[in-house]
Amino acid sequence: MKERKHSTLIILLGLSFGMLALTFASSALFRLFCQKTGHGGTTQVARKMPTRVEDRVITIRFNADTQRELPWEFKPLQKAIKVKAGEVGLAYYHGKNKSANSRVGMATYNVTPHKAGIYFNKIECFCFLEQHLEGGQETDFPVRFFIDPDIVKDHTMDDVDTITLSYTFFEFPKNERKKDLPL
């Protein structure tokens, strides 16, 4: 009987440890899942440039939002552009710090329809990087991208002729910023 209780205790402790480990790893695993599948409109980061350009033309629309607490003006400099599948596109967003103080922001992104995320490849992007703007400072943020030419082979994408790339800027928390090391 003691041996059975001991085995049960070991199994329960092992399961508890495994669940705890999964809890800590779940965020990273979900991010990896989204990057690999395009789930939720997660775009791809280009590992290599496209080797061909297809005749299929897709309209890319641009959207910009800013968290209410971040006193920035943020907008796309073009409403939309047309690119062929496999052709590299370049677009710009414009940011302005409307406050008198230095502010740090960070942008997140997604594309809609969400199923297009797996084919939308970013080459250059300002997202997930700290963006510092001094009081009153303005800047343009480039984004270079392409639509994977294999989109023409995926018949579930036949109804997609417009993809919207949307960025939202959030104020980057001060406690998250890199701290100066003491001398």
VOBA-1610 file (N, C-alpha, C; in pm, whole numbers, padded with zeros to 5 digits, always signed):
BEGIN
Met+00082-00119+00000Met+00000+00000+00000Met+00087+00126+00000Lys+00195+00127+00082Lys+00285+00242+00088Lys+00354+00264-00047Glu+00389+00156-00112Glu+00455+00165-00242Glu+00362+00228-00346Arg+00234+00195-00339Arg+00135+00250-00433Arg+00116+00400-00408Lys+00109+00443-00282Lys+00095+00584-00249Lys+00219+00661-00294His+00335+00600-00276His+00461+00662-00316His+00463+00681-00468Ser+00419+00582-00544Ser+00414+00592-00691Ser+00315+00699-00735Thr+00200+00703-00667Thr+00099+00805-00700Thr+00154+00945-00675Leu+00224+00962-00563Leu+00283+01091-00530Leu+00386+01133-00634Ile+00468+01042-00677Ile+00570+01073-00779Ile+00503+01111-00911Ile+00398+01040-00949Ile+00327+01071-01072Ile+00262+01210-01063Leu+00198+01239-00951Leu+00133+01369-00934Leu+00235+01483-00934Leu+00348+01463-00868Leu+00453+01565-00868Leu+00509+01585-01009Gly+00526+01477-01083Gly+00574+01486-01221Gly+00476+01561-01310Leu+00347+01530-01295Leu+00245+01601-01372Leu+00241+01749-01335Ser+00251+01778-01207Ser+00251+01919-01163Ser+00370+01994-01221Phe+00487+01934-01216Phe+00607+01997-01272Phe+00592+02017-01423Gly+00538+01915-01492Gly+00519+01926-01636Gly+00420+02036-01672Met+00313+02050-01596Met+00215+02155-01621Met+00276+02293-01595Leu+00357+02303-01492Leu+00424+02429-01462Leu+00520+02466-01575Ala+00595+02371-01623Ala+00688+02396-01734Ala+00612+02438-01860Leu+00500+02373-01888Leu+00420+02410-02005Leu+00364+02552-01992Thr+00329+02590-01870Thr+00278+02726-01847Thr+00384+02829-01886Phe+00507+02808-01845Phe+00614+02902-01878Phe+00649+02899-02026Ala+00635+02786-02090Ala+00671+02774-02231Ala+00556+02808-02325Ser+00434+02821-02276Ser+00318+02836-02363Ser+00323+02961-02450Ser+00368+03072-02394Ser+00375+03196-02473Ser+00470+03180-02591Ala+00588+03127-02565Ala+00686+03108-02672Ala+00636+03005-02773Leu+00573+02899-02726Leu+00521+02797-02817Leu+00409+02853-02903Phe+00319+02934-02844Phe+00211+02993-02922Phe+00265+03090-03026Arg+00366+03171-02989Arg+00427+03265-03084Arg+00489+03187-03199Leu+00558+03078-03170Leu+00617+02994-03274Leu+00510+02934-03364Phe+00402+02886-03304Phe+00289+02833-03380Phe+00233+02938-03475Cys+00211+03060-03424Cys+00155+03168-03507Cys+00249+03204-03622Gln+00380+03208-03594Gln+00476+03242-03699Gln+00480+03137-03808Lys+00468+03011-03771Lys+00476+02903-03869Lys+00349+02887-03950Thr+00235+02921-03891Thr+00107+02896-03959Thr+00039+03022-04008Gly+00085+03141-03963Gly+00017+03264-03999Gly-00110+03285-03918His-00130+03205-03815His-00250+03212-03731His-00268+03353-03676Gly-00391+03402-03679Gly-00422+03533-03624Gly-00364+03647-03703Gly-00328+03624-03827Gly-00273+03731-03909Gly-00126+03757-03886Thr-00057+03665-03819Thr+00086+03682-03796Thr+00160+03666-03928Thr+00238+03767-03962Thr+00312+03762-04087Thr+00440+03683-04070Gln+00505+03655-04180Gln+00630+03582-04180Gln+00747+03681-04188Val+00861+03640-04138Val+00984+03718-04155Val+01060+03648-04267Ala+01088+03723-04372Ala+01151+03664-04490Ala+01289+03609-04457Arg+01309+03485-04489Arg+01441+03422-04471Arg+01522+03431-04601Lys+01450+03442-04712Lys+01515+03459-04841Lys+01420+03537-04932Met+01476+03598-05032Met+01398+03678-05126Met+01326+03586-05223Pro+01213+03630-05276Pro+01141+03547-05373Pro+01223+03530-05500Thr+01207+03415-05563Thr+01284+03386-05685Thr+01202+03405-05811Arg+01072+03432-05794Arg+00988+03454-05912Arg+00878+03553-05878Val+00823+03613-05980Val+00710+03705-05967Val+00597+03649-06050Glu+00480+03639-05987Glu+00362+03587-06056Glu+00279+03705-06108Asp+00186+03677-06199Asp+00101+03782-06257Asp-00009+03828-06162Arg-00037+03753-06060Arg-00146+03787-05969Arg-00115+03915-05891Val-00203+04013-05902Val-00186+04142-05835Val-00272+04144-05710Ile-00213+04188-05600Ile-00283+04197-05473Ile-00270+04341-05422Thr-00380+04396-05376Thr-00380+04529-05317Thr-00345+04517-05169Ile-00246+04594-05125Ile-00209+04597-04985Ile-00256+04730-04929Arg-00347+04723-04832Arg-00395+04844-04764Arg-00320+04859-04633Phe-00309+04983-04586Phe-00232+05011-04466Phe-00320+05079-04362Asn-00305+05034-04240Asn-00383+05087-04128Asn-00286+05119-04015Ala-00320+05222-03935Ala-00236+05260-03821Ala-00324+05302-03705Asp-00287+05255-03588Asp-00355+05292-03463Asp-00249+05323-03359Thr-00290+05399-03258Thr-00201+05435-03148Thr-00275+05418-03017Gln-00208+05356-02922Gln-00264+05343-02787Gln-00295+05483-02735Arg-00405+05498-02669Arg-00450+05629-02620Arg-00346+05697-02530Glu-00274+05619-02450Glu-00176+05677-02357Glu-00050+05728-02426Leu-00026+05689-02548Leu+00093+05733-02621Leu+00057+05855-02705Pro+00114+05972-02671Pro+00076+06095-02742Pro+00147+06111-02877Trp+00131+06012-02960Trp+00191+06014-03092Trp+00082+06022-03198Glu+00117+06087-03307Glu+00038+06079-03429Glu+00107+05971-03512Phe+00031+05878-03564Phe+00088+05766-03638Phe-00007+05732-03752Lys+00044+05734-03875Lys-00042+05709-03991Lys+00040+05656-04108Pro-00025+05581-04197Pro+00045+05537-04318Pro+00057+05654-04415Leu+00165+05659-04491Leu+00183+05766-04589Leu+00114+05734-04721Gln+00065+05613-04737Gln-00012+05574-04854Gln-00128+05489-04803Lys-00241+05502-04869Lys-00358+05423-04827Lys-00345+05278-04873Ala-00291+05259-04994Ala-00279+05125-05049Ala-00178+05127-05164Ile-00121+05010-05190Ile-00039+04990-05309Ile-00073+04854-05367Lys-00043+04838-05494Lys-00065+04710-05560Lys+00071+04646-05587Val+00081+04517-05553Val+00204+04442-05580Val+00167+04308-05643Lys+00256+04259-05724Lys+00240+04123-05778Lys+00295+04026-05675Ala+00242+03906-05673Ala+00294+03802-05584Ala+00441+03778-05619Gly+00529+03791-05521Gly+00673+03774-05542Gly+00747+03905-05562Glu+00675+04014-05584Glu+00737+04145-05604Glu+00756+04213-05467Val+00870+04280-05448Val+00898+04348-05322Val+00826+04482-05321Gly+00753+04506-05212Gly+00682+04632-05194Gly+00748+04714-05084Leu+00734+04844-05092Leu+00789+04934-04991Leu+00682+05035-04954Ala+00657+05049-04825Ala+00558+05145-04776Ala+00618+05218-04657Tyr+00559+05333-04626Tyr+00607+05413-04513Tyr+00491+05451-04423Tyr+00521+05450-04294Tyr+00432+05505-04193Tyr+00502+05627-04135His+00423+05724-04091His+00478+05848-04035His+00440+05857-03887Gly+00539+05889-03806Gly+00514+05906-03663Gly+00559+06042-03615Lys+00482+06099-03523Lys+00518+06227-03463Lys+00483+06223-03315Asn+00581+06261-03233Asn+00557+06272-03089Asn+00493+06408-03065Lys+00367+06409-03025Lys+00295+06534-03005Lys+00320+06595-02866Ser+00395+06525-02782Ser+00423+06579-02649Ser+00557+06654-02651Ala+00585+06722-02541Ala+00712+06795-02527Ala+00822+06705-02473Asn+00787+06586-02429Asn+00884+06495-02366Asn+00919+06379-02458Ser+01038+06326-02435Ser+01082+06207-02508Ser+00989+06091-02473Arg+00951+06012-02573Arg+00865+05897-02552Arg+00919+05779-02630Val+00895+05660-02579Val+00936+05537-02644Val+00811+05456-02675Gly+00800+05412-02799Gly+00687+05330-02840Gly+00735+05201-02904Met+00644+05107-02914Met+00672+04981-02982Met+00546+04942-03058Ala+00564+04898-03182Ala+00450+04863-03266Ala+00432+04712-03275Thr+00307+04671-03274Thr+00271+04534-03306Thr+00196+04537-03439Tyr+00176+04423-03500Tyr+00117+04420-03634Tyr+00033+04295-03653Asn-00049+04299-03753Asn-00114+04179-03805Asn-00166+04210-03945Val-00209+04107-04013Val-00271+04126-04145Val-00409+04063-04142Thr-00496+04118-04224Thr-00627+04057-04247Thr-00647+04049-04397Pro-00711+03946-04446Pro-00765+03835-04369Pro-00653+03754-04304His-00684+03697-04189His-00582+03625-04112His-00516+03512-04190Lys-00593+03448-04279Lys-00536+03335-04354Lys-00425+03379-04449Ala-00412+03510-04475Ala-00307+03560-04563Ala-00174+03577-04490Gly-00176+03570-04357Gly-00054+03592-04279Gly+00061+03502-04318Ile+00032+03380-04354Ile+00139+03285-04389Ile+00209+03323-04520Tyr+00144+03406-04603Tyr+00203+03446-04731Tyr+00263+03586-04729Phe+00238+03661-04623Phe+00288+03799-04613Phe+00424+03795-04545Asn+00530+03831-04618Asn+00667+03823-04568Asn+00726+03962-04552Lys+00772+03993-04432Lys+00837+04121-04407Lys+00987+04105-04422Ile+01047+04200-04493Ile+01192+04202-04511Ile+01254+04301-04413Glu+01190+04416-04400Glu+01236+04522-04311Glu+01113+04577-04241Cys+01123+04594-04108Cys+01006+04639-04033Cys+01051+04709-03906Phe+00971+04801-03859Phe+00999+04874-03736Phe+00929+04813-03616Cys+00856+04706-03637Cys+00778+04647-03529Cys+00866+04573-03429Phe+00817+04566-03308Phe+00882+04499-03196Phe+01022+04553-03167Leu+01048+04676-03207Leu+01172+04745-03173Leu+01135+04874-03101Glu+01212+04909-03001Glu+01188+05036-02931Glu+01210+05151-03029Gln+01112+05239-03038Gln+01123+05357-03123Gln+01122+05480-03031His+01233+05552-03031His+01248+05670-02944His+01219+05795-03026Leu+01126+05876-02978Leu+01101+06005-03040Leu+01109+06112-02933Glu+01192+06212-02958Glu+01202+06326-02868Glu+01074+06409-02880Gly+01053+06500-02787Gly+00935+06586-02792Gly+00927+06660-02924Gly+00816+06647-02994Gly+00795+06715-03122Gly+00863+06650-03241Gln+00944+06548-03219Gln+01018+06484-03328Gln+00924+06404-03419Glu+00955+06404-03549Glu+00881+06327-03649Glu+00977+06235-03722Thr+00927+06123-03769Thr+01008+06031-03847Thr+00919+05944-03935Asp+00980+05885-04036Asp+00911+05789-04122Asp+00964+05650-04092Phe+00874+05554-04086Phe+00908+05415-04058Phe+00884+05333-04184Pro+00989+05274-04243Pro+00970+05193-04364Pro+00930+05049-04331Val+00857+04989-04421Val+00829+04847-04415Val+00841+04792-04557Arg+00933+04695-04573Arg+00952+04628-04702Arg+00898+04487-04688Phe+00830+04441-04790Phe+00760+04314-04780Phe+00740+04254-04919Phe+00697+04129-04919Phe+00650+04066-05042Phe+00546+03961-05007Ile+00462+03933-05104Ile+00364+03825-05091Ile+00426+03702-05155Asp+00435+03595-05078Asp+00496+03471-05128Asp+00427+03431-05259Pro+00504+03409-05365Pro+00443+03373-05494Pro+00366+03241-05489Asp+00390+03158-05388Asp+00315+03033-05375Asp+00168+03056-05341Ile+00131+03180-05314Ile-00010+03211-05288Ile-00096+03172-05408Val-00038+03176-05528Val-00116+03141-05648Val-00150+02992-05654Lys-00075+02910-05581Lys-00101+02765-05580Lys-00205+02724-05475Asp-00233+02814-05380Asp-00325+02785-05270Asp-00465+02831-05307His-00551+02737-05339His-00686+02773-05385His-00775+02826-05273Thr-00735+02808-05148Thr-00811+02871-05039Thr-00786+03022-05036Met-00689+03068-05113Met-00656+03211-05118Met-00710+03277-05245Asp-00783+03203-05327Asp-00835+03258-05453Asp-00925+03379-05432Asp-00991+03386-05317Asp-01084+03497-05290Asp-01014+03619-05230Val-00884+03610-05207Val-00811+03720-05145Val-00746+03807-05252Asp-00797+03927-05269Asp-00735+04021-05362Asp-00688+04147-05290Thr-00721+04158-05160Thr-00677+04270-05078Thr-00631+04217-04943Ile-00515+04264-04899Ile-00462+04231-04767Ile-00439+04364-04694Thr-00482+04371-04569Thr-00461+04491-04490Thr-00350+04465-04388Leu-00247+04549-04391Leu-00138+04545-04294Leu-00167+04652-04190Ser-00183+04609-04066Ser-00222+04700-03959Ser-00117+04703-03849Tyr-00077+04823-03810Tyr+00017+04842-03700Tyr-00051+04919-03589Thr-00018+04885-03465Thr-00063+04961-03349Thr+00060+04992-03265Phe+00080+05122-03235Phe+00190+05164-03149Phe+00141+05172-03005Phe+00220+05115-02916Phe+00194+05119-02773Phe+00310+05190-02704Glu+00281+05256-02594Glu+00390+05314-02516Glu+00468+05200-02454Phe+00599+05207-02468Phe+00685+05103-02414Phe+00704+05131-02266Pro+00669+05037-02179Pro+00677+05062-02035Pro+00820+05096-01990Lys+00832+05195-01906Lys+00964+05238-01857Lys+01037+05126-01786Asn+00966+05043-01711Asn+01034+04936-01638Asn+01082+04824-01730Glu+01041+04825-01857Glu+01086+04727-01954Glu+01209+04774-02031Arg+01236+04904-02027Arg+01348+04958-02104Arg+01480+04913-02046Lys+01581+04913-02129Lys+01714+04876-02083Lys+01760+04975-01978Lys+01803+04923-01867Lys+01848+05007-01757Lys+01998+05034-01770Asp+02037+05156-01736Asp+02179+05188-01736Asp+02248+05110-01625Leu+02362+05060-01656Leu+02439+04987-01556Leu+02509+05085-01463Pro+02514+05054-01334Pro+02585+05144-01241Pro+02734+05145-01272Leu+02795+05259-01251Leu+02940+05269-01278Leu+03022+05213-01166
//
